[in-house]
Every structure is written in C-alpha cells, then in structure tokens.
Amino acid sequence: MSTNIYDTANSLEKELRDSQEYITLVAAFNEVKKDEAASKMYHDFQEVQMKLQQKQMSGEQITEDEIAEAQNLAQTSGENDVIKELMEAEQRLSILIEDLNRIIMKPVQDVYQG
C-alpha cells in the first residue's frame, strides 16, 4: 500500500483547521480585530517583535531601549483581556504544532540517534 505523503499532509492541514485549538485561535483573533484599541496594541507588539527578530537574524545588536519597549508592550498587551485570550490561544496552538512536529520528525531523529 502506497500512501501519498502530500495527501496525508493535506489531511493533517484540514484536521488542524478543525481542531479546538485552531477554532479558539480564530475566535480570539476575531475578538481582537473587533476591538480597535486591542487591535492596534497587538499589531504594534507584532511589529516590535518582527523588528527585533530581523535585527537578531542579521547579527545586529538589540539596544536596551528596544528591549524595554518590547517588554513594555508585552506587559501592556498581557493586561488587555482580549489580547491575553489571543496570546493564550496562540500558545495552545503552538503546543499542538510542536507535538505534531515532534511526531513528524521522529523518523529523522531515529536515524541520528540510532
């Protein structure tokens, strides 16, 4: 029996969309989009995160001011109930994806770990 691995991946994609973690994430994100202040705060936080990641990846030094700005935005965002729900939903989905990645990568790990 030969299974097309891409068919399996497409099935996994559909099951991920049907998972409670994904459904909760979509609902939480929609709540953030409805709240203008929360939406702006969330997008500001994302922009700062991306800017810092790009600097890290290019080997640039991150300043203390940039770190303080990111920490301040993270704290302020975490105090907003709508954003807090979204962040918790993101974390739950991330855990699910990490678990799936661990399962998918097991054969490769077995090769190297014998």
A tleap script that builds the chain and sets N, CA, C and O, in Angstrom:
source leaprc.protein.ff14SB
mol = sequence {
  NMET SER THR ASN ILE TYR ASP THR ALA ASN
  SER LEU GLU LYS GLU LEU ARG ASP SER GLN
  GLU TYR ILE THR LEU VAL ALA ALA PHE ASN
  GLU VAL LYS LYS ASP GLU ALA ALA SER LYS
  MET TYR HIE ASP PHE GLN GLU VAL GLN MET
  LYS LEU GLN GLN LYS GLN MET SER GLY GLU
  GLN ILE THR GLU ASP GLU ILE ALA GLU ALA
  GLN ASN LEU ALA GLN THR SER GLY GLU ASN
  ASP VAL ILE LYS GLU LEU MET GLU ALA GLU
  GLN ARG LEU SER ILE LEU ILE GLU ASP LEU
  ASN ARG ILE ILE MET LYS PRO VAL GLN ASP
  VAL TYR GLN CGLY
}
set mol.1.N position { 0.847 -1.183 0.000 }
set mol.1.CA position { 0.000 0.000 0.000 }
set mol.1.C position { 0.889 1.241 0.000 }
set mol.1.O position { 1.795 1.374 0.823 }
set mol.2.N position { 0.622 2.121 -0.911 }
set mol.2.CA position { 1.411 3.342 -1.030 }
set mol.2.C position { 0.537 4.546 -0.713 }
set mol.2.O position { -0.475 4.785 -1.372 }
set mol.3.N position { 0.938 5.292 0.294 }
set mol.3.CA position { 0.210 6.493 0.675 }
set mol.3.C position { 0.992 7.701 0.180 }
set mol.3.O position { 2.202 7.798 0.387 }
set mol.4.N position { 0.300 8.608 -0.467 }
set mol.4.CA position { 0.944 9.842 -0.904 }
set mol.4.C position { 1.105 10.738 0.322 }
set mol.4.O position { 0.124 11.139 0.949 }
set mol.5.N position { 2.342 11.041 0.647 }
set mol.5.CA position { 2.624 11.820 1.854 }
set mol.5.C position { 1.977 13.207 1.796 }
set mol.5.O position { 1.645 13.780 2.833 }
set mol.6.N position { 1.797 13.744 0.591 }
set mol.6.CA position { 1.157 15.054 0.458 }
set mol.6.C position { -0.337 14.973 0.753 }
set mol.6.O position { -0.926 15.923 1.267 }
set mol.7.N position { -0.950 13.828 0.425 }
set mol.7.CA position { -2.357 13.633 0.796 }
set mol.7.C position { -2.487 13.608 2.315 }
set mol.7.O position { -3.418 14.181 2.880 }
set mol.8.N position { -1.543 12.938 2.965 }
set mol.8.CA position { -1.536 12.887 4.427 }
set mol.8.C position { -1.353 14.290 5.007 }
set mol.8.O position { -2.028 14.661 5.967 }
set mol.9.N position { -0.446 15.061 4.427 }
set mol.9.CA position { -0.204 16.431 4.902 }
set mol.9.C position { -1.447 17.295 4.712 }
set mol.9.O position { -1.785 18.097 5.582 }
set mol.10.N position { -2.125 17.135 3.582 }
set mol.10.CA position { -3.354 17.901 3.349 }
set mol.10.C position { -4.455 17.499 4.318 }
set mol.10.O position { -5.240 18.343 4.751 }
set mol.11.N position { -4.518 16.222 4.661 }
set mol.11.CA position { -5.491 15.769 5.666 }
set mol.11.C position { -5.160 16.363 7.031 }
set mol.11.O position { -6.053 16.778 7.770 }
set mol.12.N position { -3.880 16.401 7.355 }
set mol.12.CA position { -3.447 16.985 8.620 }
set mol.12.C position { -3.806 18.468 8.672 }
set mol.12.O position { -4.232 18.973 9.711 }
set mol.13.N position { -3.632 19.157 7.556 }
set mol.13.CA position { -3.986 20.580 7.497 }
set mol.13.C position { -5.468 20.779 7.787 }
set mol.13.O position { -5.846 21.688 8.525 }
set mol.14.N position { -6.306 19.924 7.204 }
set mol.14.CA position { -7.747 20.026 7.438 }
set mol.14.C position { -8.075 19.723 8.900 }
set mol.14.O position { -8.884 20.416 9.518 }
set mol.15.N position { -7.449 18.694 9.444 }
set mol.15.CA position { -7.698 18.346 10.846 }
set mol.15.C position { -7.226 19.454 11.784 }
set mol.15.O position { -7.851 19.707 12.814 }
set mol.16.N position { -6.134 20.109 11.430 }
set mol.16.CA position { -5.659 21.235 12.236 }
set mol.16.C position { -6.701 22.350 12.239 }
set mol.16.O position { -6.988 22.935 13.284 }
set mol.17.N position { -7.266 22.644 11.067 }
set mol.17.CA position { -8.304 23.673 10.981 }
set mol.17.C position { -9.555 23.302 11.782 }
set mol.17.O position { -10.285 24.177 12.249 }
set mol.18.N position { -9.793 22.006 11.933 }
set mol.18.CA position { -10.954 21.528 12.686 }
set mol.18.C position { -10.671 21.374 14.180 }
set mol.18.O position { -11.585 21.104 14.958 }
set mol.19.N position { -9.412 21.543 14.583 }
set mol.19.CA position { -9.047 21.346 15.988 }
set mol.19.C position { -9.600 22.471 16.858 }
set mol.19.O position { -9.795 23.597 16.401 }
set mol.20.N position { -9.847 22.141 18.111 }
set mol.20.CA position { -10.350 23.142 19.054 }
set mol.20.C position { -9.349 24.276 19.240 }
set mol.20.O position { -9.736 25.433 19.407 }
set mol.21.N position { -8.065 23.942 19.210 }
set mol.21.CA position { -7.028 24.960 19.381 }
set mol.21.C position { -7.093 26.003 18.261 }
set mol.21.O position { -6.993 27.202 18.519 }
set mol.22.N position { -7.260 25.546 17.029 }
set mol.22.CA position { -7.333 26.466 15.893 }
set mol.22.C position { -8.618 27.284 15.932 }
set mol.22.O position { -8.597 28.497 15.723 }
set mol.23.N position { -9.730 26.617 16.200 }
set mol.23.CA position { -11.027 27.301 16.260 }
set mol.23.C position { -11.004 28.387 17.332 }
set mol.23.O position { -11.520 29.485 17.124 }
set mol.24.N position { -10.403 28.072 18.479 }
set mol.24.CA position { -10.287 29.045 19.567 }
set mol.24.C position { -9.402 30.217 19.153 }
set mol.24.O position { -9.706 31.367 19.469 }
set mol.25.N position { -8.311 29.929 18.449 }
set mol.25.CA position { -7.420 30.988 17.973 }
set mol.25.C position { -8.156 31.933 17.021 }
set mol.25.O position { -8.052 33.152 17.156 }
set mol.26.N position { -8.887 31.385 16.075 }
set mol.26.CA position { -9.625 32.219 15.112 }
set mol.26.C position { -10.626 33.111 15.842 }
set mol.26.O position { -10.737 34.301 15.548 }
set mol.27.N position { -11.351 32.527 16.795 }
set mol.27.CA position { -12.340 33.308 17.548 }
set mol.27.C position { -11.662 34.419 18.346 }
set mol.27.O position { -12.148 35.549 18.379 }
set mol.28.N position { -10.539 34.096 18.988 }
set mol.28.CA position { -9.819 35.094 19.781 }
set mol.28.C position { -9.271 36.204 18.883 }
set mol.28.O position { -9.320 37.377 19.252 }
set mol.29.N position { -8.755 35.847 17.719 }
set mol.29.CA position { -8.219 36.855 16.802 }
set mol.29.C position { -9.333 37.764 16.291 }
set mol.29.O position { -9.140 38.971 16.143 }
set mol.30.N position { -10.492 37.181 16.023 }
set mol.30.CA position { -11.633 37.990 15.580 }
set mol.30.C position { -12.067 38.976 16.659 }
set mol.30.O position { -12.480 40.092 16.345 }
set mol.31.N position { -11.977 38.577 17.921 }
set mol.31.CA position { -12.311 39.485 19.026 }
set mol.31.C position { -11.325 40.647 19.089 }
set mol.31.O position { -11.713 41.787 19.346 }
set mol.32.N position { -10.055 40.354 18.855 }
set mol.32.CA position { -9.046 41.420 18.847 }
set mol.32.C position { -9.335 42.393 17.706 }
set mol.32.O position { -9.263 43.608 17.888 }
set mol.33.N position { -9.662 41.859 16.533 }
set mol.33.CA position { -9.945 42.729 15.380 }
set mol.33.C position { -11.148 43.637 15.632 }
set mol.33.O position { -11.205 44.749 15.107 }
set mol.34.N position { -12.108 43.170 16.430 }
set mol.34.CA position { -13.305 43.970 16.732 }
set mol.34.C position { -13.006 45.133 17.675 }
set mol.34.O position { -13.709 46.143 17.667 }
set mol.35.N position { -11.963 44.984 18.483 }
set mol.35.CA position { -11.596 45.981 19.487 }
set mol.35.C position { -10.457 46.834 18.919 }
set mol.35.O position { -9.316 46.378 18.836 }
set mol.36.N position { -10.771 48.062 18.532 }
set mol.36.CA position { -9.796 48.915 17.848 }
set mol.36.C position { -8.520 49.123 18.668 }
set mol.36.O position { -7.415 49.042 18.132 }
set mol.37.N position { -8.675 49.389 19.956 }
set mol.37.CA position { -7.501 49.627 20.809 }
set mol.37.C position { -6.666 48.357 20.937 }
set mol.37.O position { -5.439 48.403 20.844 }
set mol.38.N position { -7.331 47.228 21.149 }
set mol.38.CA position { -6.613 45.959 21.282 }
set mol.38.C position { -5.916 45.596 19.973 }
set mol.38.O position { -4.788 45.104 19.979 }
set mol.39.N position { -6.584 45.838 18.867 }
set mol.39.CA position { -6.012 45.526 17.562 }
set mol.39.C position { -4.744 46.340 17.314 }
set mol.39.O position { -3.738 45.800 16.853 }
set mol.40.N position { -4.788 47.628 17.616 }
set mol.40.CA position { -3.609 48.483 17.429 }
set mol.40.C position { -2.468 48.027 18.338 }
set mol.40.O position { -1.318 47.935 17.911 }
set mol.41.N position { -2.804 47.746 19.591 }
set mol.41.CA position { -1.795 47.318 20.549 }
set mol.41.C position { -1.146 46.004 20.086 }
set mol.41.O position { 0.073 45.847 20.160 }
set mol.42.N position { -1.965 45.079 19.616 }
set mol.42.CA position { -1.466 43.780 19.166 }
set mol.42.C position { -0.550 43.947 17.948 }
set mol.42.O position { 0.522 43.344 17.887 }
set mol.43.N position { -0.971 44.759 16.990 }
set mol.43.CA position { -0.153 44.970 15.795 }
set mol.43.C position { 1.145 45.707 16.125 }
set mol.43.O position { 2.185 45.417 15.533 }
set mol.44.N position { 1.097 46.648 17.052 }
set mol.44.CA position { 2.316 47.335 17.489 }
set mol.44.C position { 3.295 46.334 18.107 }
set mol.44.O position { 4.494 46.373 17.834 }
set mol.45.N position { 2.769 45.445 18.936 }
set mol.45.CA position { 3.596 44.431 19.580 }
set mol.45.C position { 4.218 43.506 18.530 }
set mol.45.O position { 5.401 43.176 18.615 }
set mol.46.N position { 3.426 43.092 17.544 }
set mol.46.CA position { 3.948 42.230 16.480 }
set mol.46.C position { 5.060 42.925 15.698 }
set mol.46.O position { 6.075 42.307 15.374 }
set mol.47.N position { 4.871 44.197 15.397 }
set mol.47.CA position { 5.883 44.949 14.645 }
set mol.47.C position { 7.200 45.017 15.408 }
set mol.47.O position { 8.272 44.836 14.830 }
set mol.48.N position { 7.112 45.278 16.702 }
set mol.48.CA position { 8.326 45.341 17.518 }
set mol.48.C position { 9.007 43.977 17.550 }
set mol.48.O position { 10.230 43.890 17.432 }
set mol.49.N position { 8.226 42.916 17.708 }
set mol.49.CA position { 8.799 41.566 17.718 }
set mol.49.C position { 9.517 41.263 16.404 }
set mol.49.O position { 10.639 40.756 16.408 }
set mol.50.N position { 8.872 41.574 15.289 }
set mol.50.CA position { 9.486 41.304 13.977 }
set mol.50.C position { 10.762 42.112 13.786 }
set mol.50.O position { 11.754 41.608 13.259 }
set mol.51.N position { 10.728 43.365 14.215 }
set mol.51.CA position { 11.906 44.225 14.083 }
set mol.51.C position { 13.075 43.634 14.878 }
set mol.51.O position { 14.205 43.595 14.391 }
set mol.52.N position { 12.798 43.177 16.098 }
set mol.52.CA position { 13.854 42.607 16.926 }
set mol.52.C position { 14.364 41.292 16.344 }
set mol.52.O position { 15.566 41.031 16.372 }
set mol.53.N position { 13.469 40.466 15.821 }
set mol.53.CA position { 13.892 39.204 15.203 }
set mol.53.C position { 14.777 39.458 13.988 }
set mol.53.O position { 15.780 38.772 13.793 }
set mol.54.N position { 14.406 40.438 13.176 }
set mol.54.CA position { 15.209 40.765 11.995 }
set mol.54.C position { 16.595 41.249 12.398 }
set mol.54.O position { 17.590 40.896 11.766 }
set mol.55.N position { 16.657 42.053 13.446 }
set mol.55.CA position { 17.957 42.537 13.917 }
set mol.55.C position { 18.804 41.367 14.406 }
set mol.55.O position { 19.996 41.289 14.107 }
set mol.56.N position { 18.189 40.463 15.155 }
set mol.56.CA position { 18.922 39.300 15.655 }
set mol.56.C position { 19.451 38.456 14.506 }
set mol.56.O position { 20.612 38.046 14.507 }
set mol.57.N position { 18.589 38.199 13.524 }
set mol.57.CA position { 18.973 37.345 12.404 }
set mol.57.C position { 20.078 37.970 11.560 }
set mol.57.O position { 20.874 37.255 10.952 }
set mol.58.N position { 20.132 39.282 11.518 }
set mol.58.CA position { 21.176 39.949 10.737 }
set mol.58.C position { 22.422 40.229 11.576 }
set mol.58.O position { 23.381 40.827 11.089 }
set mol.59.N position { 22.404 39.799 12.828 }
set mol.59.CA position { 23.568 39.950 13.687 }
set mol.59.C position { 23.708 41.319 14.323 }
set mol.59.O position { 24.739 41.626 14.921 }
set mol.60.N position { 22.680 42.143 14.200 }
set mol.60.CA position { 22.727 43.474 14.805 }
set mol.60.C position { 22.465 43.381 16.305 }
set mol.60.O position { 21.760 42.492 16.784 }
set mol.61.N position { 23.049 44.318 17.020 }
set mol.61.CA position { 22.848 44.386 18.466 }
set mol.61.C position { 21.491 45.027 18.770 }
set mol.61.O position { 21.126 46.043 18.180 }
set mol.62.N position { 20.762 44.428 19.685 }
set mol.62.CA position { 19.483 44.993 20.122 }
set mol.62.C position { 19.764 45.910 21.303 }
set mol.62.O position { 20.425 45.516 22.264 }
set mol.63.N position { 19.260 47.128 21.223 }
set mol.63.CA position { 19.537 48.107 22.273 }
set mol.63.C position { 18.657 47.855 23.498 }
set mol.63.O position { 17.631 47.180 23.426 }
set mol.64.N position { 19.091 48.415 24.608 }
set mol.64.CA position { 18.301 48.292 25.834 }
set mol.64.C position { 16.958 48.994 25.692 }
set mol.64.O position { 15.959 48.549 26.257 }
set mol.65.N position { 16.931 50.087 24.941 }
set mol.65.CA position { 15.665 50.793 24.700 }
set mol.65.C position { 14.686 49.911 23.930 }
set mol.65.O position { 13.491 49.898 24.224 }
set mol.66.N position { 15.193 49.180 22.951 }
set mol.66.CA position { 14.328 48.281 22.176 }
set mol.66.C position { 13.807 47.143 23.040 }
set mol.66.O position { 12.647 46.747 22.924 }
set mol.67.N position { 14.659 46.626 23.895 }
set mol.67.CA position { 14.238 45.563 24.815 }
set mol.67.C position { 13.177 46.100 25.765 }
set mol.67.O position { 12.165 45.443 26.010 }
set mol.68.N position { 13.409 47.289 26.298 }
set mol.68.CA position { 12.442 47.899 27.216 }
set mol.68.C position { 11.110 48.148 26.516 }
set mol.68.O position { 10.049 47.925 27.099 }
set mol.69.N position { 11.162 48.610 25.267 }
set mol.69.CA position { 9.935 48.848 24.506 }
set mol.69.C position { 9.160 47.541 24.311 }
set mol.69.O position { 7.941 47.505 24.479 }
set mol.70.N position { 9.871 46.477 23.958 }
set mol.70.CA position { 9.228 45.178 23.752 }
set mol.70.C position { 8.625 44.660 25.054 }
set mol.70.O position { 7.507 44.145 25.064 }
set mol.71.N position { 9.361 44.795 26.141 }
set mol.71.CA position { 8.852 44.339 27.437 }
set mol.71.C position { 7.630 45.138 27.860 }
set mol.71.O position { 6.667 44.579 28.384 }
set mol.72.N position { 7.668 46.433 27.637 }
set mol.72.CA position { 6.546 47.294 27.990 }
set mol.72.C position { 5.306 46.920 27.176 }
set mol.72.O position { 4.211 46.797 27.726 }
set mol.73.N position { 5.481 46.741 25.871 }
set mol.73.CA position { 4.354 46.351 25.024 }
set mol.73.C position { 3.822 44.975 25.409 }
set mol.73.O position { 2.611 44.755 25.408 }
set mol.74.N position { 4.720 44.048 25.739 }
set mol.74.CA position { 4.289 42.708 26.140 }
set mol.74.C position { 3.472 42.776 27.424 }
set mol.74.O position { 2.435 42.124 27.542 }
set mol.75.N position { 3.941 43.563 28.380 }
set mol.75.CA position { 3.219 43.690 29.646 }
set mol.75.C position { 1.865 44.353 29.435 }
set mol.75.O position { 0.849 43.878 29.944 }
set mol.76.N position { 1.851 45.444 28.690 }
set mol.76.CA position { 0.600 46.159 28.431 }
set mol.76.C position { -0.378 45.274 27.671 }
set mol.76.O position { -1.568 45.243 27.983 }
set mol.77.N position { 0.125 44.558 26.676 }
set mol.77.CA position { -0.730 43.659 25.898 }
set mol.77.C position { -1.295 42.554 26.775 }
set mol.77.O position { -2.468 42.198 26.658 }
set mol.78.N position { -0.460 42.014 27.653 }
set mol.78.CA position { -0.893 40.938 28.538 }
set mol.78.C position { -1.938 41.367 29.547 }
set mol.78.O position { -2.651 40.533 30.104 }
set mol.79.N position { -2.030 42.669 29.785 }
set mol.79.CA position { -3.031 43.185 30.723 }
set mol.79.C position { -4.381 43.413 30.046 }
set mol.79.O position { -5.391 43.607 30.723 }
set mol.80.N position { -4.402 43.391 28.722 }
set mol.80.CA position { -5.644 43.552 27.967 }
set mol.80.C position { -6.287 42.169 27.834 }
set mol.80.O position { -5.693 41.260 27.254 }
set mol.81.N position { -7.499 42.011 28.370 }
set mol.81.CA position { -8.142 40.695 28.400 }
set mol.81.C position { -8.324 40.081 27.019 }
set mol.81.O position { -8.163 38.871 26.854 }
set mol.82.N position { -8.655 40.897 26.029 }
set mol.82.CA position { -8.880 40.382 24.676 }
set mol.82.C position { -7.567 39.854 24.090 }
set mol.82.O position { -7.533 38.778 23.491 }
set mol.83.N position { -6.501 40.613 24.267 }
set mol.83.CA position { -5.193 40.181 23.763 }
set mol.83.C position { -4.684 38.994 24.572 }
set mol.83.O position { -4.080 38.074 24.019 }
set mol.84.N position { -4.924 39.013 25.863 }
set mol.84.CA position { -4.498 37.903 26.718 }
set mol.84.C position { -5.127 36.595 26.244 }
set mol.84.O position { -4.453 35.566 26.190 }
set mol.85.N position { -6.412 36.629 25.900 }
set mol.85.CA position { -7.087 35.430 25.377 }
set mol.85.C position { -6.434 34.969 24.077 }
set mol.85.O position { -6.234 33.773 23.866 }
set mol.86.N position { -6.103 35.925 23.208 }
set mol.86.CA position { -5.454 35.574 21.944 }
set mol.86.C position { -4.086 34.948 22.202 }
set mol.86.O position { -3.744 33.934 21.592 }
set mol.87.N position { -3.312 35.537 23.090 }
set mol.87.CA position { -1.979 35.001 23.386 }
set mol.87.C position { -2.064 33.594 23.971 }
set mol.87.O position { -1.243 32.734 23.655 }
set mol.88.N position { -3.053 33.365 24.817 }
set mol.88.CA position { -3.239 32.027 25.382 }
set mol.88.C position { -3.641 31.037 24.294 }
set mol.88.O position { -3.180 29.896 24.292 }
set mol.89.N position { -4.499 31.468 23.368 }
set mol.89.CA position { -4.905 30.603 22.256 }
set mol.89.C position { -3.711 30.305 21.347 }
set mol.89.O position { -3.550 29.179 20.878 }
set mol.90.N position { -2.872 31.323 21.099 }
set mol.90.CA position { -1.668 31.120 20.291 }
set mol.90.C position { -0.750 30.098 20.952 }
set mol.90.O position { -0.167 29.246 20.281 }
set mol.91.N position { -0.628 30.190 22.263 }
set mol.91.CA position { 0.246 29.270 22.987 }
set mol.91.C position { -0.275 27.838 22.907 }
set mol.91.O position { 0.503 26.906 22.704 }
set mol.92.N position { -1.592 27.656 23.067 }
set mol.92.CA position { -2.161 26.306 22.985 }
set mol.92.C position { -1.977 25.715 21.584 }
set mol.92.O position { -1.656 24.534 21.448 }
set mol.93.N position { -2.177 26.527 20.549 }
set mol.93.CA position { -1.978 26.037 19.184 }
set mol.93.C position { -0.502 25.732 18.944 }
set mol.93.O position { -0.173 24.746 18.285 }
set mol.94.N position { 0.369 26.554 19.463 }
set mol.94.CA position { 1.804 26.332 19.317 }
set mol.94.C position { 2.229 25.008 19.949 }
set mol.94.O position { 3.060 24.291 19.391 }
set mol.95.N position { 1.671 24.688 21.097 }
set mol.95.CA position { 1.978 23.412 21.759 }
set mol.95.C position { 1.531 22.250 20.884 }
set mol.95.O position { 2.256 21.267 20.736 }
set mol.96.N position { 0.334 22.360 20.301 }
set mol.96.CA position { -0.167 21.314 19.412 }
set mol.96.C position { 0.762 21.143 18.213 }
set mol.96.O position { 1.101 20.019 17.843 }
set mol.97.N position { 1.174 22.252 17.610 }
set mol.97.CA position { 2.052 22.185 16.441 }
set mol.97.C position { 3.418 21.609 16.816 }
set mol.97.O position { 3.997 20.843 16.046 }
set mol.98.N position { 3.932 21.968 17.985 }
set mol.98.CA position { 5.200 21.392 18.453 }
set mol.98.C position { 5.069 19.886 18.624 }
set mol.98.O position { 5.975 19.139 18.255 }
set mol.99.N position { 3.948 19.434 19.180 }
set mol.99.CA position { 3.713 17.998 19.339 }
set mol.99.C position { 3.675 17.299 17.978 }
set mol.99.O position { 4.270 16.236 17.801 }
set mol.100.N position { 2.971 17.904 17.023 }
set mol.100.CA position { 2.892 17.327 15.678 }
set mol.100.C position { 4.268 17.299 15.025 }
set mol.100.O position { 4.632 16.313 14.385 }
set mol.101.N position { 5.022 18.361 15.183 }
set mol.101.CA position { 6.366 18.414 14.615 }
set mol.101.C position { 7.260 17.328 15.214 }
set mol.101.O position { 8.046 16.703 14.503 }
set mol.102.N position { 7.138 17.111 16.498 }
set mol.102.CA position { 7.927 16.075 17.170 }
set mol.102.C position { 7.590 14.701 16.579 }
set mol.102.O position { 8.483 13.890 16.333 }
set mol.103.N position { 6.296 14.447 16.353 }
set mol.103.CA position { 5.863 13.171 15.775 }
set mol.103.C position { 6.379 13.034 14.343 }
set mol.103.O position { 6.892 11.981 13.964 }
set mol.104.N position { 6.244 14.087 13.557 }
set mol.104.CA position { 6.672 14.049 12.156 }
set mol.104.C position { 8.181 13.851 12.046 }
set mol.104.O position { 8.648 13.145 11.152 }
set mol.105.N position { 8.934 14.458 12.931 }
set mol.105.CA position { 10.394 14.399 12.858 }
set mol.105.C position { 10.997 13.158 13.515 }
set mol.105.O position { 12.206 12.947 13.433 }
set mol.106.N position { 10.173 12.338 14.162 }
set mol.106.CA position { 10.684 11.158 14.860 }
set mol.106.C position { 11.515 10.245 13.958 }
set mol.106.O position { 12.586 9.816 14.387 }
set mol.107.N position { 11.084 9.922 12.730 }
set mol.107.CA position { 11.920 9.057 11.890 }
set mol.107.C position { 13.308 9.644 11.622 }
set mol.107.O position { 14.293 8.907 11.577 }
set mol.108.N position { 13.387 10.947 11.447 }
set mol.108.CA position { 14.678 11.589 11.194 }
set mol.108.C position { 15.541 11.524 12.456 }
set mol.108.O position { 16.740 11.257 12.381 }
set mol.109.N position { 14.930 11.766 13.603 }
set mol.109.CA position { 15.675 11.670 14.864 }
set mol.109.C position { 16.183 10.250 15.079 }
set mol.109.O position { 17.301 10.048 15.551 }
set mol.110.N position { 15.355 9.270 14.729 }
set mol.110.CA position { 15.755 7.869 14.889 }
set mol.110.C position { 16.995 7.544 14.062 }
set mol.110.O position { 17.839 6.756 14.491 }
set mol.111.N position { 17.109 8.143 12.888 }
set mol.111.CA position { 18.278 7.913 12.039 }
set mol.111.C position { 19.543 8.353 12.771 }
set mol.111.O position { 20.543 7.636 12.781 }
set mol.112.N position { 19.494 9.529 13.378 }
set mol.112.CA position { 20.682 10.088 14.008 }
set mol.112.C position { 20.927 9.574 15.419 }
set mol.112.O position { 22.059 9.589 15.903 }
set mol.113.N position { 19.873 9.121 16.074 }
set mol.113.CA position { 20.036 8.646 17.445 }
set mol.113.C position { 20.149 7.132 17.504 }
set mol.113.O position { 20.374 6.569 18.576 }
set mol.114.N position { 19.998 6.477 16.379 }
set mol.114.CA position { 20.166 5.039 16.233 }
set mol.114.C position { 19.263 4.273 17.089 }
set mol.114.O position { 19.292 3.042 17.071 }
savepdb mol mol.pdb
quit
